[in-house]
Amino acid sequence: MKVKNKLFSWAVLFLVGIAMTFGGGTTEAKKEGGPSFKLLVGMVVTENDPMFKGAMELKKNVEARTGGKIQIEVYPSSQLGDTKDMQEQVKAGANIAVITDAARLAESVPAIGILGAPYIVDNFEQGRKLVTSPLFKGWTDELAVKHGYRVLSFNWYQGARHFLTNKPIRTPEDLKGLRIRTPGATVWQETIRAMGASPTALAWAEVYPGIQQKVIDGAEAQFPAVVGARLYEVIKFITKTGHFQLITPLVCSETWFKKLPKEYQDILFEEALKAGDFASKLTIDGLSENERFMKSQGVTISEVDIAPFKKACDTVYDKIQGYRALKQQVEQVLAN
């Protein structure tokens, strides 16, 4: 395993080197009107996912508005690595952008992880209000200045996350003893633990075989990703707890971003916000069809009383330092 991990680390470093050498824009020969730049946009979801379609919308509009001076290539299905790997490449200064999540970015700026906390917002509209607020902008500016992550937009909605299992779940007590895959970020792990399950961190690409081979007993995820990864083939039940509203950012390297002319920076900001809204609408419009399709594949999808799950999750806000106060700040933003 150590040899495998070492080899993968070398592969990641090789990709970073290639990207920084050939994609940064400063080493390319100047074309008419100035230098050209290339941005590789990576994600773990498939080409059928709204996030991929949103990224393709970003590509189309940015290339049109810059006259092709910013070229965007989109890589779905973990082609550039898992989310963690891509985020490390971004931090290293590569010309890569990744659709990541608040919980992972919280490892750098803890406050930003509140967006990944359980039941912090009820829907995309509330989430979008929060991520476009002055409060949130202060956190994303800190990410750029102190940690090298430039958030282009934070409005890529992937849906509510629910439990995927092979036994029915009606209350938190039914989760006890189950090994449930969730990303390794602290707030996600603590949330799954608070509801009674044992959180297990696996790469998204490993979830299907993990369930199939009983390495894990289930997972929690949003409908578009479940359909894209064909997890309906290895699970029998989906319990609609909606414990996380997955509102995610598109993040690139601040080192790379600062090389762009101000005009191009503004275009990226504007088009990333538009593309995030485009992808989010696709997500919302497709949820009913996702559900219908998975039911047609034999999956039982159940509505449950989420009050006991909310109550169980409330302890998370006291387990992570500062989260109770942050929750109150979020509530103030949403109330205005």
Rosetta silent file (secondary structure, phi, psi, omega in degrees, C-alpha in Angstrom):
SEQUENCE: MKVKNKLFSWAVLFLVGIAMTFGGGTTEAKKEGGPSFKLLVGMVVTENDPMFKGAMELKKNVEARTGGKIQIEVYPSSQLGDTKDMQEQVKAGANIAVITDAARLAESVPAIGILGAPYIVDNFEQGRKLVTSPLFKGWTDELAVKHGYRVLSFNWYQGARHFLTNKPIRTPEDLKGLRIRTPGATVWQETIRAMGASPTALAWAEVYPGIQQKVIDGAEAQFPAVVGARLYEVIKFITKTGHFQLITPLVCSETWFKKLPKEYQDILFEEALKAGDFASKLTIDGLSENERFMKSQGVTISEVDIAPFKKACDTVYDKIQGYRALKQQVEQVLAN
SCORE:     score description
SCORE:     0.000 S_00000001
   1 L     0.000  -40.854  179.336    0.000    0.000    0.000 S_00000001
   2 H   -63.124  -39.003  178.454    2.849    2.403    0.839 S_00000001
   3 H   -64.081  -42.801 -179.783    4.449    1.713   -2.552 S_00000001
   4 H   -61.969  -45.597  179.693    1.131    2.332   -4.294 S_00000001
   5 H   -63.590  -38.447  179.636    0.582    5.607   -2.452 S_00000001
   6 H   -64.930  -42.437  178.887    4.137    6.736   -3.230 S_00000001
   7 H   -62.531  -40.711  179.937    3.671    5.990   -6.910 S_00000001
   8 H   -65.591  -40.224  179.071    0.407    7.915   -6.940 S_00000001
   9 H   -60.567  -42.270  176.754    2.058   10.878   -5.221 S_00000001
  10 H   -62.398  -38.372  178.871    4.744   10.924   -7.904 S_00000001
  11 H   -63.320  -42.196  178.523    2.012   10.808  -10.562 S_00000001
  12 H   -62.406  -45.677  179.390    0.262   13.788   -8.986 S_00000001
  13 H   -61.994  -36.829  178.019    3.521   15.751   -8.848 S_00000001
  14 H   -62.900  -44.270  178.848    4.180   14.894  -12.492 S_00000001
  15 H   -61.626  -42.226  178.542    0.749   16.226  -13.473 S_00000001
  16 H   -59.563  -45.397 -179.178    1.373   19.405  -11.490 S_00000001
  17 H   -61.729  -44.772  178.591    4.690   19.914  -13.248 S_00000001
  18 H   -61.148  -46.082 -176.779    3.195   19.414  -16.683 S_00000001
  19 H   -62.889  -43.749 -177.325    0.300   21.729  -15.886 S_00000001
  20 H   -69.421  -31.486 -177.762    2.499   24.492  -14.489 S_00000001
  21 H   -75.303  -41.846 -170.576    4.923   24.280  -17.393 S_00000001
  22 H  -106.844   -9.785 -174.756    2.450   24.260  -20.256 S_00000001
  23 H  -117.287   -4.592 -171.561   -0.718   25.838  -18.898 S_00000001
  24 L   -74.561  -22.959  177.659    0.188   28.822  -16.793 S_00000001
  25 L    98.824  -30.849 -175.555    0.244   31.340  -19.591 S_00000001
  26 L   -78.363  -22.475 -177.945    3.489   33.086  -18.646 S_00000001
  27 L   -97.733   -3.821 -179.600    5.735   30.664  -20.538 S_00000001
  28 L   -81.462  151.765  175.382    3.672   30.579  -23.703 S_00000001
  29 L   -64.703  139.741 -179.420    4.625   32.613  -26.708 S_00000001
  30 L   -70.489  133.474  175.487    2.615   35.799  -26.905 S_00000001
  31 E  -100.082  179.618  179.208   -0.125   35.740  -29.499 S_00000001
  32 L   -59.654  124.884  179.070   -1.846   38.717  -31.042 S_00000001
  33 L    89.487    3.430  177.065   -3.396   40.726  -28.228 S_00000001
  34 E   121.557  177.375 -176.849   -1.468   39.120  -25.380 S_00000001
  35 L   -71.828  161.188  175.235   -0.703   35.743  -23.843 S_00000001
  36 L  -107.294  157.750 -177.258   -3.060   32.780  -23.747 S_00000001
  37 E  -135.131  150.961  177.817   -3.994   30.726  -20.710 S_00000001
  38 E  -126.831  138.032  177.656   -5.303   27.226  -20.151 S_00000001
  39 E  -128.309  125.290  177.131   -7.444   25.983  -17.253 S_00000001
  40 E   -97.790  119.665 -178.655   -8.174   22.304  -16.584 S_00000001
  41 E  -102.568  118.658 -176.829  -11.449   21.833  -14.719 S_00000001
  42 E  -116.219  154.263  178.929  -11.692   18.536  -12.842 S_00000001
  43 L  -158.869  160.315 -179.321  -14.417   16.739  -10.907 S_00000001
  44 L   -89.171  -18.111 -177.284  -15.168   13.249   -9.625 S_00000001
  45 L   -79.041  169.371 -173.698  -18.686   13.056  -11.108 S_00000001
  46 L   -88.652  177.259  179.238  -19.488   11.763  -14.592 S_00000001
  47 L   -66.400  -17.389  178.890  -20.367   13.470  -17.866 S_00000001
  48 L   -82.914   -9.385 -174.301  -24.059   12.940  -17.084 S_00000001
  49 L   -80.582  144.596  176.509  -23.847   15.075  -13.961 S_00000001
  50 H   -56.022  -28.556 -179.998  -25.085   18.701  -13.930 S_00000001
  51 H   -65.022  -39.623  177.318  -21.670   19.777  -12.629 S_00000001
  52 H   -64.887  -44.263 -178.908  -20.014   18.581  -15.839 S_00000001
  53 H   -65.203  -35.620  174.986  -22.649   20.314  -17.955 S_00000001
  54 H   -65.520  -39.316  178.403  -22.148   23.498  -15.966 S_00000001
  55 H   -65.367  -35.920  176.984  -18.406   23.293  -16.531 S_00000001
  56 H   -68.365  -33.478  174.785  -18.992   22.907  -20.260 S_00000001
  57 H   -65.615  -41.381  175.872  -21.194   26.022  -20.142 S_00000001
  58 H   -59.251  -47.689  179.283  -18.334   27.826  -18.397 S_00000001
  59 H   -55.870  -49.753 -176.985  -15.925   26.675  -21.106 S_00000001
  60 H   -59.666  -48.246 -173.084  -18.176   27.894  -23.905 S_00000001
  61 H   -75.452  -38.531  179.261  -18.812   31.328  -22.434 S_00000001
  62 H   -67.600  -43.632  179.628  -15.304   32.073  -21.161 S_00000001
  63 H   -64.130  -36.326  178.668  -13.692   31.067  -24.452 S_00000001
  64 H   -67.714  -44.734 -175.398  -16.208   33.196  -26.362 S_00000001
  65 H   -73.643  -24.594  179.170  -15.729   36.278  -24.178 S_00000001
  66 L   -99.902    5.744 -178.463  -11.915   36.066  -24.202 S_00000001
  67 L    62.272   30.582  179.479  -11.663   35.279  -27.899 S_00000001
  68 L    81.687    5.994 -179.282  -10.093   31.949  -27.017 S_00000001
  69 L   -75.308  -22.823  165.772   -7.340   33.541  -24.900 S_00000001
  70 E  -111.496  115.679  176.526   -8.505   31.414  -21.965 S_00000001
  71 E   -99.846  132.541 -179.163   -8.916   27.798  -23.048 S_00000001
  72 E  -118.469  130.025  174.081  -10.808   25.493  -20.697 S_00000001
  73 E  -115.887  136.733 -174.277  -10.635   21.700  -20.726 S_00000001
  74 E  -112.935  128.580 -176.198  -13.089   19.707  -18.602 S_00000001
  75 E  -123.590  102.587  177.533  -12.164   16.362  -17.006 S_00000001
  76 L   -86.603 -177.889  169.280  -14.958   14.349  -15.321 S_00000001
  77 L    56.895   38.205  175.411  -14.869   10.957  -13.559 S_00000001
  78 L    61.555   26.438 -179.214  -11.732   11.593  -11.457 S_00000001
  79 L   -63.642  -27.505  177.110   -9.522   11.793  -14.558 S_00000001
  80 L  -100.361   10.746 -178.238   -7.290   14.297  -12.759 S_00000001
  81 L   112.683  175.069  174.648   -7.500   12.396   -9.461 S_00000001
  82 L   -70.614  168.856 -177.731   -9.851   12.350   -6.513 S_00000001
  83 H   -55.021  -43.538  179.902  -11.088   15.678   -5.133 S_00000001
  84 H   -60.873  -42.868 -179.929   -8.346   15.729   -2.504 S_00000001
  85 H   -63.215  -44.747 -179.595   -5.659   15.097   -5.140 S_00000001
  86 H   -65.359  -38.760  179.500   -6.959   17.853   -7.406 S_00000001
  87 H   -63.696  -36.006  177.220   -7.184   20.279   -4.495 S_00000001
  88 H   -66.287  -36.721  177.032   -3.533   19.581   -3.674 S_00000001
  89 H   -66.002  -39.172  176.444   -2.594   20.350   -7.277 S_00000001
  90 H   -60.080  -47.581 -178.734   -4.495   23.627   -7.047 S_00000001
  91 H   -62.291  -31.731 -179.975   -2.632   24.553   -3.863 S_00000001
  92 L   -75.042   -8.101  176.095    0.654   23.714   -5.589 S_00000001
  93 L   102.309    7.291 -179.546   -0.082   26.361   -8.228 S_00000001
  94 L   -69.539  158.215  178.554   -1.175   24.222  -11.175 S_00000001
  95 L   -83.384   59.041 -178.362   -3.602   25.604  -13.770 S_00000001
  96 E  -122.774  140.901  170.028   -6.334   23.361  -12.422 S_00000001
  97 E  -119.395  142.359 -177.022   -9.776   24.194  -11.050 S_00000001
  98 E  -130.622  141.460  168.855  -11.711   21.669   -9.007 S_00000001
  99 E   -85.482  105.580 -176.358  -15.286   21.363   -7.857 S_00000001
 100 L  -114.404 -149.727  179.587  -14.643   20.643   -4.197 S_00000001
 101 L  -147.556  163.732 -176.837  -16.675   21.296   -1.042 S_00000001
 102 H   -61.965  -37.361 -176.847  -16.788   23.556    1.995 S_00000001
 103 H   -62.306  -39.452  178.847  -15.821   20.771    4.380 S_00000001
 104 H   -70.628  -39.835  179.458  -12.509   20.178    2.600 S_00000001
 105 H   -68.250  -22.132  179.427  -11.722   23.890    2.389 S_00000001
 106 L   -65.787  -17.026  175.485  -12.407   24.142    6.114 S_00000001
 107 L   -65.804  -21.402  177.707   -9.103   22.394    6.699 S_00000001
 108 L  -100.080  -47.365  177.504   -7.581   25.750    5.669 S_00000001
 109 L  -123.583   96.317 -172.419  -10.232   28.236    6.845 S_00000001
 110 H   -52.491  -37.292 -175.828  -12.319   26.522    9.548 S_00000001
 111 H   -60.018  -33.784 -175.264  -15.221   28.988    9.394 S_00000001
 112 H   -66.316  -21.119 -179.955  -16.028   28.105    5.789 S_00000001
 113 H   -67.432  -11.470 -179.403  -16.853   24.552    6.852 S_00000001
 114 H   -61.952  -27.116  178.031  -20.089   25.746    8.412 S_00000001
 115 H   -65.836  -24.995  178.915  -21.687   25.436    4.955 S_00000001
 116 H   -92.967    6.791 -179.497  -20.999   21.702    5.168 S_00000001
 117 L   -77.821  156.475 -175.107  -22.576   21.379    8.611 S_00000001
 118 L   -68.109  132.195  174.164  -25.780   19.356    9.024 S_00000001
 119 L    55.995   29.140 -179.218  -29.075   21.099    8.308 S_00000001
 120 L   -72.392  -34.748  171.502  -27.386   24.522    8.219 S_00000001
 121 L  -130.743  158.349 -175.789  -29.550   25.556    5.251 S_00000001
 122 L   -96.673  -17.484 -175.007  -32.759   24.014    3.984 S_00000001
 123 L  -163.831  178.351 -178.509  -32.367   24.490    0.220 S_00000001
 124 H   -64.522  -38.925 -177.630  -30.292   25.994   -2.583 S_00000001
 125 H   -59.232  -45.558  177.200  -31.891   29.431   -2.287 S_00000001
 126 H   -64.651  -42.106  179.849  -30.764   29.774    1.329 S_00000001
 127 H   -62.202  -42.620 -179.744  -27.351   28.394    0.489 S_00000001
 128 H   -65.182  -37.543  177.504  -26.856   30.810   -2.393 S_00000001
 129 H   -61.230  -40.146 -179.597  -27.825   33.727   -0.152 S_00000001
 130 H   -68.384  -47.415 -173.054  -25.171   32.651    2.330 S_00000001
 131 H   -74.697  -12.508  175.952  -22.340   32.065   -0.157 S_00000001
 132 L  -105.044   12.635 -178.939  -22.864   35.439   -1.857 S_00000001
 133 L   -86.350  158.369  174.398  -22.967   37.352    1.459 S_00000001
 134 H   -57.965  -35.461  178.083  -20.224   39.676    2.789 S_00000001
 135 H   -56.935  -49.370 -176.648  -19.715   37.215    5.667 S_00000001
 136 H   -70.086  -36.158 -179.623  -18.821   34.401    3.270 S_00000001
 137 H   -62.071  -34.791  176.877  -16.699   36.642    1.030 S_00000001
 138 H   -60.892  -37.792  179.477  -14.433   37.389    3.979 S_00000001
 139 H   -71.808  -41.157 -179.294  -13.751   33.677    4.352 S_00000001
 140 H   -70.719  -32.097  174.781  -13.107   33.086    0.647 S_00000001
 141 H   -63.839  -38.937  177.876  -10.748   36.070    0.511 S_00000001
 142 H   -64.070  -37.555  176.484   -8.795   34.497    3.375 S_00000001
 143 H   -58.045  -41.245 -177.478   -8.595   31.255    1.400 S_00000001
 144 H   -72.624  -49.060 -172.822   -6.954   33.127   -1.469 S_00000001
 145 H   -69.712  -42.453 -172.146   -4.581   35.348    0.493 S_00000001
 146 H   -99.340  -21.165 -171.385   -3.381   32.848    3.078 S_00000001
 147 H  -128.761   -3.748  173.272   -3.839   29.441    1.472 S_00000001
 148 L    83.866   10.469  178.912   -3.642   29.834   -2.307 S_00000001
 149 E  -104.838  116.707  176.291   -7.240   28.821   -3.157 S_00000001
 150 E   -99.236  112.522  177.062   -9.161   31.259   -5.360 S_00000001
 151 E   -78.732  117.541  178.104  -12.905   30.605   -5.234 S_00000001
 152 E   -80.419  -38.892  170.484  -14.358   31.508   -8.635 S_00000001
 153 E  -164.723  157.368 -174.242  -17.912   30.910   -7.422 S_00000001
 154 E  -124.801   30.809 -171.619  -19.537   28.925   -4.618 S_00000001
 155 E  -118.929   31.130 -179.387  -22.987   28.290   -6.072 S_00000001
 156 E   -92.974   97.509 -173.983  -22.678   24.843   -7.673 S_00000001
 157 E   -87.703  123.704 -178.695  -25.597   22.958   -6.106 S_00000001
 158 E  -106.383   -3.813  176.306  -25.384   19.185   -6.279 S_00000001
 159 E   111.789  170.667  175.591  -28.471   18.370   -4.237 S_00000001
 160 E   -77.724  145.136 -179.587  -29.410   17.172   -0.775 S_00000001
 161 E   -98.336  136.587 -176.643  -27.460   14.183    0.520 S_00000001
 162 E  -128.617  168.521  179.167  -29.301   11.086    1.714 S_00000001
 163 E   -84.849  137.189  178.919  -28.411    7.673    3.123 S_00000001
 164 E  -118.452  115.062 -173.345  -27.812    4.770    0.713 S_00000001
 165 E  -143.103  176.446  173.946  -28.046    1.362    2.364 S_00000001
 166 L  -114.178   17.011  169.555  -29.107   -2.241    2.005 S_00000001
 167 L  -138.396  149.078 -178.741  -31.360   -2.125    5.069 S_00000001
 168 L   -67.078  141.580  177.945  -34.237    0.246    5.723 S_00000001
 169 L  -120.388  121.037  178.933  -33.448    3.325    7.814 S_00000001
 170 L  -116.333  -32.031 -179.155  -36.283    5.023    9.680 S_00000001
 171 L  -138.157  166.807  176.607  -34.549    6.600   12.683 S_00000001
 172 H   -57.522  -29.943  179.145  -30.943    7.334   13.710 S_00000001
 173 H   -60.037  -29.654 -179.627  -31.001    4.149   15.796 S_00000001
 174 H   -70.864  -13.904  179.456  -31.193    2.136   12.557 S_00000001
 175 H   -87.592  -12.426 -175.659  -27.772    3.509   11.561 S_00000001
 176 L   -59.094  130.040  177.780  -25.966    2.117   14.580 S_00000001
 177 L    86.423   -7.883 -179.156  -23.137   -0.229   13.646 S_00000001
 178 L   -86.652  136.399  175.349  -23.262    0.628    9.938 S_00000001
 179 E   -89.601  108.148 -174.401  -20.063    1.673    8.145 S_00000001
 180 E  -111.273  124.089  178.243  -21.153    4.635    6.042 S_00000001
 181 E   -70.502  132.428  170.305  -18.893    6.237    3.482 S_00000001
 182 L  -150.016  155.393  177.547  -18.535    9.990    3.764 S_00000001
 183 L   -56.940  159.967 -171.011  -15.657   12.318    2.813 S_00000001
 184 L   -78.239   -4.772 -178.931  -12.867   12.578    5.368 S_00000001
 185 L   -61.502  146.118 -172.122  -13.459   16.202    6.426 S_00000001
 186 H   -56.132  -48.797 -174.580  -14.114   16.612   10.144 S_00000001
 187 H   -64.334  -35.019  178.444  -17.618   18.094    9.981 S_00000001
 188 H   -70.074  -43.564  179.691  -18.869   15.327    7.659 S_00000001
 189 H   -62.200  -45.288 -179.034  -17.318   12.609    9.801 S_00000001
 190 H   -65.527  -34.449  179.080  -18.747   14.063   13.010 S_00000001
 191 H   -64.860  -48.038 -179.958  -22.204   14.381   11.454 S_00000001
 192 H   -64.496  -38.293  177.918  -22.384   10.736   10.407 S_00000001
 193 H   -65.036  -39.825 -179.234  -21.040    9.704   13.812 S_00000001
 194 H   -63.327  -30.278  179.588  -23.642   11.866   15.587 S_00000001
 195 L   -86.290    1.835  171.423  -26.422   10.046   13.767 S_00000001
 196 L   107.868  -10.621 -178.915  -25.113    6.693   15.007 S_00000001
 197 L   -90.452  170.963  174.717  -23.135    5.286   12.074 S_00000001
 198 E  -100.982  109.911 -178.362  -19.393    4.692   11.761 S_00000001
 199 E   -69.160  136.752 -179.881  -18.013    7.165    9.186 S_00000001
 200 E  -130.126  122.205 -179.263  -15.617    5.668    6.644 S_00000001
 201 L   -87.957  120.624  175.092  -13.565    7.820    4.282 S_00000001
 202 L  -136.761  151.624  170.873  -13.206    6.382    0.785 S_00000001
 203 L   -63.384  147.894 -176.607  -12.556    7.962   -2.588 S_00000001
 204 H   -57.500  -38.392 -179.023  -15.803    8.359   -4.520 S_00000001
 205 H   -65.217  -16.567 -178.229  -14.629    5.924   -7.207 S_00000001
 206 H   -94.675   -1.961 -175.457  -14.241    3.245   -4.505 S_00000001
 207 H   -69.096  -46.238 -179.231  -17.809    3.470   -3.192 S_00000001
 208 H   -56.822  -56.913  179.102  -19.403    1.093   -5.719 S_00000001
 209 H   -65.041  -29.583  179.616  -16.917   -1.770   -5.170 S_00000001
 210 H   -62.705  -42.678  176.891  -16.830   -0.934   -1.451 S_00000001
 211 H   -71.050  -44.271 -178.366  -20.557   -1.589   -1.091 S_00000001
 212 H   -58.663  -39.472 -177.921  -20.454   -4.525   -3.489 S_00000001
 213 L   -95.137    6.231  177.739  -17.649   -6.219   -1.533 S_00000001
 214 L    62.551   26.375  170.964  -19.144   -5.225    1.862 S_00000001
 215 L   -68.331  -34.800  173.756  -16.125   -3.127    2.813 S_00000001
 216 L  -127.226  160.710 -178.960  -18.760   -0.547    3.759 S_00000001
 217 L   -95.686   -8.085 -179.158  -22.447   -0.961    4.549 S_00000001
 218 E   169.517 -167.514 -178.313  -23.563    2.064    2.626 S_00000001
 219 E  -152.925  179.222  170.711  -22.901    5.699    1.826 S_00000001
 220 E  -135.562  133.864 -174.174  -24.510    9.110    1.810 S_00000001
 221 E  -166.001  172.055  179.718  -24.731   11.154   -1.354 S_00000001
 222 E   -92.685  153.856 -174.657  -26.876   13.311   -3.621 S_00000001
 223 H   -52.850  -50.165 -177.045  -29.155   11.882   -6.320 S_00000001
 224 H   -58.468  -38.204  179.774  -27.220   13.005   -9.457 S_00000001
 225 H   -70.824  -35.158  178.418  -23.991   11.442   -8.162 S_00000001
 226 H   -63.053  -44.752  179.206  -25.787    8.227   -7.182 S_00000001
 227 H   -66.561  -44.956 -178.256  -27.201    7.892  -10.686 S_00000001
 228 H   -61.199  -36.736 -179.105  -23.896    8.826  -12.331 S_00000001
 229 L   -89.832    0.720  177.879  -21.972    6.220  -10.311 S_00000001
 230 L    59.582   33.057 -179.193  -24.715    3.591  -10.839 S_00000001
 231 H   -68.058  -17.101  176.168  -24.914    2.963   -7.105 S_00000001
 232 H   -61.592  -14.510  178.076  -28.537    1.932   -7.560 S_00000001
 233 H   -79.371  -19.156 -174.730  -27.064   -1.387   -8.721 S_00000001
 234 L  -122.466    5.985  176.029  -25.564   -2.145   -5.301 S_00000001
 235 L  -125.441  159.711  178.850  -28.053   -0.589   -2.850 S_00000001
 236 L  -113.264  -24.559 -173.578  -31.676   -1.356   -2.006 S_00000001
 237 E  -132.703  141.101  167.513  -32.734    1.674    0.023 S_00000001
 238 E  -124.181  125.672  179.574  -32.389    5.450   -0.068 S_00000001
 239 E  -108.403  118.280 -171.934  -33.575    7.338    2.998 S_00000001
 240 E   -82.276   80.243  177.975  -34.274   11.008    2.286 S_00000001
 241 E   -88.641  -27.211  178.847  -32.728   12.648    5.332 S_00000001
 242 E    55.159   38.222 -173.901  -31.280   15.635    3.465 S_00000001
 243 E   -69.226  -27.016  172.849  -28.692   16.085    6.212 S_00000001
 244 E  -123.649  138.378  166.023  -26.371   18.062    3.927 S_00000001
 245 E   -99.380  109.497 -171.382  -27.301   20.517    1.178 S_00000001
 246 E   -83.721   93.050  177.350  -24.290   20.097   -1.090 S_00000001
 247 E  -109.606  115.827 -165.108  -23.487   23.585   -2.349 S_00000001
 248 E  -119.600  160.398  179.464  -19.988   23.491   -3.736 S_00000001
 249 E  -104.374  157.947  166.538  -17.302   25.836   -5.086 S_00000001
 250 E  -103.276  117.434 -170.722  -15.214   25.952   -8.213 S_00000001
 251 E  -123.051  131.698  174.685  -11.695   26.658   -6.942 S_00000001
 252 E  -121.523  178.680 -179.818   -8.513   27.428   -8.848 S_00000001
 253 E   -76.495  130.044  175.319   -4.972   28.360   -7.850 S_00000001
 254 H   -63.718  -34.982  177.632   -4.491   31.921   -6.627 S_00000001
 255 H   -60.012  -46.750  178.482   -0.963   31.771   -8.096 S_00000001
 256 H   -67.199  -44.234 -175.027   -2.383   30.961  -11.540 S_00000001
 257 H   -60.230  -39.034 -177.310   -5.297   33.389  -11.176 S_00000001
 258 L   -69.217  -15.119  176.935   -3.029   36.361  -10.419 S_00000001
 259 L   -77.252  -16.427 -176.912   -1.263   35.855  -13.756 S_00000001
 260 L   -77.288  146.040  168.970   -4.473   36.722  -15.609 S_00000001
 261 L   -59.522  151.188 -178.036   -5.215   40.262  -16.796 S_00000001
 262 H   -55.008  -38.122  179.729   -7.854   41.952  -14.627 S_00000001
 263 H   -59.830  -42.036 -179.303  -10.361   41.766  -17.490 S_00000001
 264 H   -71.581  -35.870  175.691   -9.991   37.985  -17.656 S_00000001
 265 H   -58.898  -45.753 -179.570  -10.278   37.637  -13.882 S_00000001
 266 H   -63.187  -39.794  178.746  -13.591   39.494  -13.991 S_00000001
 267 H   -62.623  -44.190  179.063  -14.841   37.309  -16.834 S_00000001
 268 H   -61.185  -44.163  177.512  -13.996   34.158  -14.898 S_00000001
 269 H   -58.937  -49.320 -176.441  -15.845   35.423  -11.815 S_00000001
 270 H   -63.902  -46.054 -176.016  -18.918   36.417  -13.809 S_00000001
 271 H   -75.772  -28.715  176.021  -19.108   33.276  -15.908 S_00000001
 272 H   -66.914  -38.564  177.439  -18.376   30.927  -13.000 S_00000001
 273 H   -65.699  -43.656  178.350  -21.344   32.387  -11.117 S_00000001
 274 H   -63.580  -42.791 -178.788  -23.572   32.022  -14.193 S_00000001
 275 H   -66.799  -36.636  176.474  -22.336   28.477  -14.831 S_00000001
 276 H   -63.190  -42.276  177.071  -22.940   27.542  -11.191 S_00000001
 277 H   -65.115  -39.328  177.692  -26.523   28.778  -11.447 S_00000001
 278 H   -60.587  -48.722  179.687  -26.911   26.899  -14.736 S_00000001
 279 H   -64.092  -38.843 -178.532  -25.647   23.659  -13.173 S_00000001
 280 H   -65.013  -40.040  177.744  -27.775   24.182  -10.069 S_00000001
 281 H   -64.215  -40.810  176.670  -30.941   24.579  -12.110 S_00000001
 282 H   -60.311  -41.957  178.083  -30.137   21.365  -13.960 S_00000001
 283 H   -58.988  -53.778 -175.540  -29.690   19.624  -10.605 S_00000001
 284 H   -62.249  -44.210 -178.495  -32.996   20.898   -9.204 S_00000001
 285 H   -66.540  -25.754 -175.112  -34.940   20.216  -12.416 S_00000001
 286 H   -95.175   -5.154 -174.406  -33.553   16.679  -12.616 S_00000001
 287 H   -62.320  -41.522  179.910  -34.123   15.459   -9.057 S_00000001
 288 H   -64.227  -39.965  178.504  -37.596   14.067   -9.710 S_00000001
 289 H   -68.387  -38.897  174.525  -36.357   12.193  -12.779 S_00000001
 290 H   -55.757  -47.099 -177.375  -33.390   10.853  -10.792 S_00000001
 291 H   -65.625  -44.623  179.036  -35.789    9.522   -8.183 S_00000001
 292 H   -59.743  -44.586 -178.284  -38.167    8.026  -10.730 S_00000001
 293 H   -62.457  -46.535 -177.147  -35.313    6.283  -12.528 S_00000001
 294 H   -66.308  -33.604  174.766  -33.810    4.753   -9.377 S_00000001
 295 H   -64.297  -37.332  179.462  -37.222    3.491   -8.293 S_00000001
 296 H   -67.014  -20.043  178.523  -37.556    1.850  -11.711 S_00000001
 297 L   -91.814    6.685  174.948  -34.265    0.061  -10.973 S_00000001
 298 L    97.213    5.887  179.805  -35.710   -1.481   -7.812 S_00000001
 299 L   -85.335  132.398  175.034  -34.487    1.002   -5.179 S_00000001
 300 E   -88.040  119.625 -178.465  -36.928    1.833   -2.388 S_00000001
 301 E  -111.890  121.575 -170.422  -36.804    5.574   -1.706 S_00000001
 302 E  -120.309  137.227  167.721  -38.406    6.649    1.560 S_00000001
 303 E   -84.019  138.920  177.661  -39.458    9.927    3.147 S_00000001
 304 L  -133.729  164.904  173.318  -38.837    9.938    6.906 S_00000001
 305 L   -72.806  113.352 -176.013  -39.382   12.271    9.824 S_00000001
 306 L   -83.964   -6.441 -178.159  -36.106   14.212    9.840 S_00000001
 307 H   -55.359  -45.795  178.372  -36.686   15.724   13.294 S_00000001
 308 H   -64.063  -32.686  178.435  -34.811   12.916   15.124 S_00000001
 309 H   -70.275  -42.119  176.605  -31.909   13.209   12.663 S_00000001
 310 H   -60.455  -44.020 -179.255  -31.758   16.979   13.158 S_00000001
 311 H   -61.963  -43.037  179.935  -31.800   16.534   16.911 S_00000001
 312 H   -63.993  -36.809 -176.566  -28.972   13.987   16.780 S_00000001
 313 H   -75.835  -16.973 -176.293  -26.882   16.286   14.570 S_00000001
 314 L   -59.367  -27.761 -179.488  -27.195   19.292   16.858 S_00000001
 315 L   -65.069  -22.336 -179.053  -24.297   17.980   18.955 S_00000001
 316 H   -60.271  -34.778 -176.878  -21.956   18.534   15.984 S_00000001
 317 H   -68.740  -16.492  176.249  -22.125   22.291   16.560 S_00000001
 318 H  -101.325  -17.387  179.869  -20.565   21.839   20.001 S_00000001
 319 H   -79.459  -27.581 -178.913  -17.980   19.241   18.963 S_00000001
 320 L  -106.959  122.086 -173.794  -16.258   21.542   16.478 S_00000001
 321 L   -55.325  127.629  175.238  -14.819   24.693   17.983 S_00000001
 322 L    87.183   -8.512 -173.792  -16.672   27.853   17.042 S_00000001
 323 H   -70.288  -31.738  179.079  -19.476   26.197   15.082 S_00000001
 324 H   -64.156  -43.527  178.279  -22.253   27.141   17.495 S_00000001
 325 H   -67.491  -39.166  178.029  -21.351   30.832   17.123 S_00000001
 326 H   -63.875  -38.433  177.748  -20.963   30.449   13.361 S_00000001
 327 H   -59.020  -40.075  178.559  -24.403   28.879   13.144 S_00000001
 328 H   -66.630  -37.574  176.348  -25.834   31.980   14.806 S_00000001
 329 H   -63.817  -41.885  178.455  -24.023   34.208   12.290 S_00000001
 330 H   -62.403  -43.331  179.734  -25.469   32.180    9.428 S_00000001
 331 H   -61.368  -33.861  177.351  -28.965   32.469   10.892 S_00000001
 332 H   -68.142  -41.974  177.622  -28.554   36.251   10.992 S_00000001
 333 H   -60.883  -45.808 -176.895  -27.539   36.340    7.319 S_00000001
 334 H   -69.492  -26.257 -178.507  -30.532   34.221    6.319 S_00000001
 335 H   -78.203  -21.010 -177.252  -32.929   36.305    8.401 S_00000001
 336 L   -85.523    0.000    0.000  -32.024   39.563    6.629 S_00000001
